[in-house]
Amino acid sequence: MTVSVPLPVRPLSSTPSLYVVATPLGNLHDITLRALAVLGAVDVVAAEDTRHSQRLLDAYGLKVRMVAVHQHNEQAAAGPLLELLAAGRQVALITDAGTPAVSDPGARLVARVRAAGHPVVPLPGPCAAVAALSVSGFAEGGFRFVGFLPARPGARVAALAALRDEAAALVFYEAPHRIVECVADLLAVFGGARELLIARELTKLHEQTVRLPLAEVGVWFAADPNRVRGEFVLVLAGAQAEAGLSAEAERVLGLLLAELPLKSAARLAAEITGAGRKLLYARALEIRGEEDA
Ligand code: SAM
């Protein structure tokens, strides 16, 4: 099939601007026509890794000057880019994959450009978090983007514990060398019944998306050593809404309440089932109230 689609003819604003351009996560075809037109028309492309981005530009025959803007030089690089904008030049910002400033460099540059009074124009496109969320089936109740968790185990568990009762789906980025530890911590904090979507190597040759209860995730990774390779997004189902305490959570809470003080029963039921602790506590109060009546 041949598709002949003209690129936008005048993709740039008449006012010199910073264009924040999303680029592919892996599949080079995941780029918008507008992104190609803007990247081909600007005076300078600020790229996280210029050698990496050169491959994208080459794939589409785009010849444009690039400068490096990465995590370690973002503040220093902002100055010369601001001067270019002030001199009437048009500038695009890209990162190695996905949307700039989402767990990537860009936020500080954007803030500086805005503060200097220049327009900042978004060019939407790929974002690993949104791609994973879109195939999770968990997004209906909203979502919370967490991004990368702390690398140290203690800090990671503490960060997760603070999210235990979050009703929205939680979206995490994780590196392959920490993925197994990370899912073990998810199991410890949220309980085996909570469901997780694992999105691996999105848009690439070995793309995999699988949705499992946390209790089964360790076995899934252990079943094939290739499954710990590549890039990962994890989407965790949110804590169940008020109306939706599962039959299993009700059963476990009932059993524990028969033996334990109310607070301990609710806490343990949350650990065992993954249901929200506040929700279980409220339900436990109800049950005790019914018993006393
Ligand atoms: N700005 C990017 C975005 O919009 O998604 C994220 C950049 S962040 C430095 C890189 C992380 O994003 C990876 O460690 C992984 O968690 C996630 N990621 C990026 N590409 C991915 C892919 N193809 N499949 C799964 N996760 C991916």
Residues whose N, C-alpha, C, O or C-beta is under 5 A from the ligand:
A	BS01	SAM	L25 G26 A97 G98 T99 P100 V102 S103 D104 P126 C127 A128 A129 Y173 E174 A175 A199 R200 E201 L202 E231 F232 V233
